[in-house]
Amino acid sequence: MTLVDALAARGATAQPSPLLGHAIRGASVLFITALTAAAAQISVPLPFTEVPFTFQPMVVLLGGLALGSRLGCASQVLYLAAGIAGLPVFATSATLPPGALRLLGPTGGYLMAYPFAALLVGYLAARGFDRRYLTSVVAMLAGLMLIYAGGATWLGLFARAAAPPPGIMAALAAGVVPFVAADLLKLLAAAAVMPGLWRLLGGNGDDGANG
């Protein structure tokens, strides 16, 4: 059971309705999608790389923990669909391409990795990794590594640019190494969120560990 499952179950208990649980899950997906778009607007361009600093990865990972694999993935697919459709949900940039072309640019690999990272983290959350701080760190770290892998691979080998792709090592140097320290600090802080929410809901840390 994930956090959103627990909230849906509690809502159904308070007001029995077959639609209430679906409404809670749907609203949660939309909330994480909107939060991902909002986090993209806190974007800091860096002079030594085409990849800006944003808070999106932490939202993606926390969303996966809260929603589970299926809904977490859906929230990020919806986010990408909104961006492809031309809505202003991607990070504002004077150099990165807009709309669907953003996925072909240097940050496309990170964006396309978001649904898979949420899927992985959500899978671990459904097995109780979100109930304790250390296991939350492990789950979020696994998702962050997946985002890094997708971003660096795309940046190094496939990103559409005027010059030939720089290769994996150059991509790691430009698109991963500058962000590791800050991302780890954010991750260590964010990993406390889910265990704290479970305590507020009365979870004992063992429920759902094998779910």
HELIX and SHEET records of a PDB file:
HELIX    1   1 LEU A    3  ALA A   14  1                                  12    
HELIX    2   2 LEU A   20  ALA A   40  1                                  21    
HELIX    3   3 GLN A   56  LEU A   67  1                                  12    
HELIX    4   4 SER A   69  ILE A   84  1                                  16    
HELIX    5   5 GLY A   99  LEU A  104  5                                   6    
HELIX    6   6 GLY A  108  ALA A  125  1                                  18    
HELIX    7   7 TYR A  133  THR A  153  1                                  21    
HELIX    8   8 TRP A  154  PHE A  158  3                                   5    
HELIX    9   9 ILE A  168  GLY A  175  1                                   8    
HELIX   10  10 VAL A  177  ALA A  190  1                                  14    
HELIX   11  11 VAL A  193  LEU A  201  1                                   9    
END                                                                             
